[in-house]
Structure formats: C-alpha cells, structure tokens
Amino acid sequence: MFFPVRDDNPTLGASVATVALIGANLAAWALVQGLGSEPRLSMSVCQLGAIPGELLGTVAPGTATNLGAGYACVIQASADWATVVTSMFMHGSWLHLLGNMWFLWLFGDNVEDAMGHVRFALFYLLCGLAAFAAQALSDSSSAIPMVGASGAIGGVLGAYARLYPHARVHVCGVFFIFVRRFVVPAAIVLGLWFALQVLSGLPALGSPAAGGVAFWAHIGGFVAGLALVGGFSDPRRLELHRVNRLGRHLRDERG
C-alpha cells in the first residue's frame, strides 16, 4: 500500500480552479450532506448521486437499493441527467472526501498550470462525465448511486502522468508493520495507481461496484485525462512551467 505525500513540481501561480473545486466539494459536504450526518447524507446520495440503471432506463421504477441504517434509494420514473454533474460533488464519508481532495490538491495545481483556470475546470468536468460513462458501461443495470470526485480526479492523474512523467513524487509506503518514505517518478506512481484500478475493476465487470468503489469510473476518468490533455494544455504555459521548474532546481542545487 502506498500514498503520495507531495511532489517536487513547483507551480506558476495561484491554482484558482483547483482551490475552487476543492471549496465546492467541501461546501457540498457541509451544506448539502450535513457533514455526513443522517438523514442528509443518505438523502443527498439518493437525490444527487448518478444511478446508471435509472438514467439508462434499465432498472424498473420503484426498485429500492438499501444503503444501510434503514435508508434506501428508490428508482424514479423520470431520470434527472443533472445528477451526472452533481454526483461529482457528493461523497459517502469523511475518508472518501478527504482522500479525493488530497489527490486533487497534490496533482491538480500543476495540471492547471498547463491549461489555465477555465480550461482546467472544463477539463475536470469532462473527465467526470467520461468516468460516469465508463462505470455505466461496465454495469448498465446498476441501481447503486455513484458519488464522488474520484472519476474526475482520475482524469487529473492521467493528465499529470502525461505532462510530467518524470516529476519526483514523495510516497509513503506501508509494508506490513513497516512504514517507509521514498521518491519515485510520477509515471511510476500513477501507472501503479491505474494498474490497481484495472486489476480491481476487472472482477467487478457487470456487477455492483466492488466494496462500493466504482473502479471503472476511475479507469474511464484516467483514460479521458490521457486523451484530452493534449487539446486542453497550452504549449506556452508548458514551456513557462518547464523554465520555472529548471530555475527552481538550479536554485536548490546552489543553495
């Protein structure tokens, strides 16, 4: 098990869009989901989560999905496609939220550097849509609500892997009872993350998300990020970022 702690990849300036997206997720958790308290948590998951079977019409209206603790989601006759977007800002727990926000904070700033604020925000949303499509294709009859920013963040990880494959990422690894910190290229860290999603997602094809995790949303978002980043990144900003990074390294060596 490993977890990225930080990267040695300086930013060009304020990461406005990244901070705004994190703020929007935190605000949704506090104001809409009641900081995870019931019944607001379950209500938000049912009403604002994206349910593939409901949206695609493959599950009969009235079908109920048990969420535990006496709460259930009931499939509606009229699907609301806006939930594909709102689901990106809903989460199932504190751990779910904080883990996603950490990855967005760690990798989003440098991807935003390459795109600019507006392009990055649009890129993020498109990757989230691709993530939903991938998960829906993996199990079109699922009645389980999809929530979380991880699909869109998967797109950010895919973009980072393509833009900065050699960036140094500090990783905390847990091996049985031993904890060790080491530094590896981003391509290895994010490549291992993607491989883990594929290995976990293959057994879940055509069945409910394993352990409540939508692995194919992660995969779809990552692949979308790899595919879309070329059209969203600005060569001038990338060159400026490269020069800034080289200058930072030279200053570190002299200091």
Helices and strands as residue ranges (DSSP letters): E 2-7, H 16-27, I 28-32, G 34-36, H 40-48, H 52-55, E 64-68, E 71-74, H 83-86, G 87-89, H 94-115, H 117-138, H 150-163, E 168-175, E 178-185, H 186-201, G 202-204, G 210-212, H 215-232, H 235-254
